[in-house]
């Protein structure tokens, strides 16, 4: 006979191993609960249990929190604060903005234009923004410094419509929506793009998922500035407006733990839960608000749900046995969406009619009254209560989950329809119905004259609504969104402070990564300028030699260091501090990039220029976070990115996923990135000094730098006398002239660690084959290409003028022999300049996947080592008849370039 297995007791997070010191008392409590269940039912017992949990929290008894609560508002009616605004006036203002936002998109669909746009997102979120605009969002002129607001990208028409009422934009501006080039006087960008509208937008948000991620790190950066004593940010709040569909992006939820861990109560997420993605329901079979509540509660956030409007309050008060709440809990989002696509009669039958008790609740209401039961995200009183609670809550970030209808007020063709996100224009009947619903003084004739160009609406500058709107913004610190465009210049250290690494490393072998760290440490010694650096490290400080900063600059932590460090006796011990300068982000490239953006735009967001230095495994920079770095360009971030352990063969033991041979190619696609692949320490010194002047001096260019640095130790040469600094900065200069020979000539172009191969090849060509080759250091393939493209564009637009020559052409004109280019990157990188090289051109590179082996074996495998460069050079010379045709094959055999085991042993080791 089988023994009955005892079912395990599931504790649901409650302590299960604590001794019961009074079993008799415990039994009495359990029996009392059983009695409530038996006599009053499960719903009553549940209420009592919830009340006990609430009381336990009030009395500081530690019990696990609930991950989700009933599908009702978090703040009950009796706890709602008094609403201080003029409800009627604010409703009228919202109506005007709603109309103008929709007309902006509709007019952009006129036959000769047809540029698209989005109507429904702002229609669903107008109340979410307007409650903030009139009562919470502080502008730049506020004594506390102003708030930082991440607007939902697709809601941009609403922000333009408000700016029109405030007099910041004209009708002509609105009619230029999505026509930035063709519209007379200029147009408006489709979404929040600071680079395209630098006086207006502050944060780019329409690449889904980056808004929430960057908002968290902006709030964290604000605390960092405050704790370091650079700026008092205690009154500044970060608001992020997001969509429920957007929360499916990994980045949207990926950093919410950081916000809770660092107790960022200066941060509020407002998630517009209209239950719809771009194509259909977010959670048709589930409940996205409940799901998000569980995520955020579990992560440690304060959660406020705004599910139902005030019209539901009497019904919920009358729901004494919980039947209505039960219906709310079990109805999936797909049905809620359908209800709002139907009618009051449909809702009565298919929602309330599912339980006789709930049917009775609405029997005295008309179908219109049932239909007018609003969702909470459209009720300004409910939203005001939520916003006020969020700004007063301490110790946790807050998320407000506001339930809305996508396309609300736009009419039955739009509201809650699956296709509403793609719908751009309204029919004549839609226009009339929309006008009537908003009670606007616009005649039928005005709409009928040209349905493609219905009028914008403005009540007049002296109207009560406009006076109210402007007064509220004056009280809160000025109009928003607004961005600072002028930044104070920093005093850049004198050139002599960049001189130490220009002298070379003597007999010591150091990698270019370590050379950069030495330069950084010298620059950070300056009392004022040094404090402006923000080193950002994704958990590889020791690999990059940055651990030397730990004891003196310390790692930022809002809680300081509350533990005893295991390495406290060591010279380079790990030290955290509330005023620490280093942002140590852990294994988190996305978060590190978000910190780079927050610090690199501090000149605009805080009027405090800071210099972020984000150092990372080069493979996990542009490859992994290119979308964020594009947003960084849009936001006009300034600072330095360091792709450490660069190249396909220098980080030789790590293999396929770690060896970078293409980041420079990706960087070349970003117009704001100034990318360099320096070979020597002295080159780094010149590049960094020039970059500081361009970004933080008097020039103030909206660019950021990307430098590849290597982990291969080598003797760093001293800066040559009379070095060609202009060429070094523009991308190419002759580093080593050809030895005296009587044979053929050639030009070797190399960058980064490839310079060592080119210099050895120069020697082999002269000694073994009598060929004289100049060696050129190409510090930037991408800058040379940009210069060439600009020259071609200039020549296209100035056909009759003297043609402009690309810089690469100027430098190589008159040189003799073929050009052979080599780097530790794929051939497409040196091929960026091939079209403008006046000589015969060929390139060598590390195309394909990386592999684990010795450096010399890998370089022989990819045919980028010195011997391969020699054979490639001889082959080109043979093709032009400068050497006998048999010479290349003879050289290939001599060096055995097809045998990785024949490659001479080169440098090994070196982490930084």
Beta strands, then each sheet from edge to edge (+ up, - down):
strand 1: 148-150
strand 2: 238-243
strand 3: 267-273
strand 4: 302-306
strand 5: 398-403
strand 6: 509-510
strand 7: 533-537
strand 8: 555-556
strand 9: 576-577
strand 10: 583-584
strand 11: 611-617
strand 12: 639-644
strand 13: 673-676
strand 14: 704-708
strand 15: 714-715
strand 16: 732-736
strand 17: 745-750
strand 18: 772-778
strand 19: 819-822
strand 20: 841-844
sheet 1: 1+ 2+ 3+ 5+ 4+
sheet 2: 6+ 15-
sheet 3: 10+ 7+ 11+ 12+ 14+ 13+
sheet 4: 8+ 9+
sheet 5: 16+ 18- 17- 19- 20-
end
